[in-house]
Amino acid sequence: MEINLLIDHTYLKPFGTKEEIDRLLEEAITYRFKSVCVNPTWVEYAAESLKKSDVLVCTVIGFPLGASTTSTKVYETRDALKKGAHEIDMVLNIGWVKDGEYEKVEKEVRAVKEVCQNRVLKVILETCYLSEEELEKAARASIDGGADFIKTSTGFGTGGATVEDVRLMKKVAGEKGVKASGGVKTLEDLHAMVEAGATRIGASSGVSLVKGEAGKEDY
């Protein structure tokens, strides 16, 4: 697959301006990225700007902590879809994972997926906070709840995607997708993640990646 079609071209900084979002959208059209991933406040604008292109609009839910209530995540999701989002990246409740409350995790994912219906739901596991056992169980609960993808990171935690985590997540995900995000800055990083099982890459350095240059952004 072409590298550009693996990439969710991302801008999730809290201080993003219209000028920066416009640049993201223009780059997405120019390089034909799979999607743009933006904060919910930009979904409607992005959807309108990209309506004549094949670039999808992705947004984040319960972001970046995952500690919103399920009903809040459901509302956020419904609102984002109404405004034109095609894909949803939701942060799971990390505290529930640490407490071993995997049934709650699965139930919440299912509630959000019911709203998404045929739209793609990616569940962010925030791998930097999880042990290998917690990661495997959180990944399983997310897949069992109906997630279309499981995703490594928000980019706001203490670390991003690792090859080891992606490999474990792919083992659990099977035919479902795995999105590696956070710290994918070079073509070598990208290829390593894909080889480990990633089927989507979240990065703010999408342009650098398709040019074969090292990215400068943190995400």
Secondary structure, 3 states (H helix, E strand, C coil): CCHHHHEEEEECCCCCCHHHHHHHHHHHHHHCCCEEEECHHHHHHHHHHCCCCCCEEEEEECCCCCCCCHHHHHHHHHHHHHCCCCEEEEECCHHHHHCCCHHHHHHHHHHHHHHHCCCEEEEECCHHHCCHHHHHHHHHHHHHCCCCEEECCCCCCCCCCCHHHHHHHHHHHCCCEEEEECCCCCHHHHHHHHHHCCCEEEECCHHHHHHCCCCCCCC
